[in-house]
Amino acid sequence: MTPRITHIALHVADLEACAAFYREVCGLREVHARDSQDLPGRVVWLAAPGQERSFVIVLLPGGPGHHGGERDFSHIGFAVETRDAVDAMAEEGRRRGCLALAPKQDEYPAGYFCVLLDPDGTAVEFSHGQPLGPGAEAADRQVLGE
């Protein structure tokens, strides 16, 4: 049997601010919430529409905040439909004061992407042209040299 990835859990300092970011910026919706028996506050599950039973981000309360170093490239990645959508996400990041990396084109398989920071300091990448999700066809064309 091969294990299947189902979720990633983030222990965040401000659960409500992070949940709002993932709802408002990333388009996720809350699919489960409950008071934690072991942690101070609610536990929230968020998913993209249609992915509620396949992959969720779980937010756990009472975390220390993410303190990535200068060479810390850990992040959560979201694919978007077009390069213009990457630019729009970057503009939203500028508006919110959380743009960490302006849009850039990188070599395969990274594609065209920008990075925002969620309220906890976790990097969130928005990409087009990776071989995953929306824009995968553009990555295929890039590999084929079209």
DALINPE-V115921 format. One line per field, one symbol per residue. psi: psi as a letter, one per 40 degrees, with the letter a starting at -180 (. if undefined). burial: I if it has 16 or more other ideal C-beta (glycine too) atoms within 10 Angstrom, else O. Layout:
BEGIN
psi=???
burial=???
END
This chain:
BEGIN
psi=hhihhdihhhhidgdddddddddddeeiiheiiihideigaihhhiiiheededhihhhhifieihgiideheiihhhiididddddddddddddefehdhihihiihedahiihihieeehhhhhiheifhaheddddddddef.
burial=OOOOOOOOOIIIOIIOOIIOIIOOIIOIOOOOOOOOOOOOOIIIIIIIOOOOOOOIIOIIIOIOOIOOOOOOOOIOOIIIOOIOIIIOIIOIIOOOOIIIOOIOOOOOOOIIIIIIIIIIIIIIIIIIIIIOOIIIOIIOOIOOOO
END
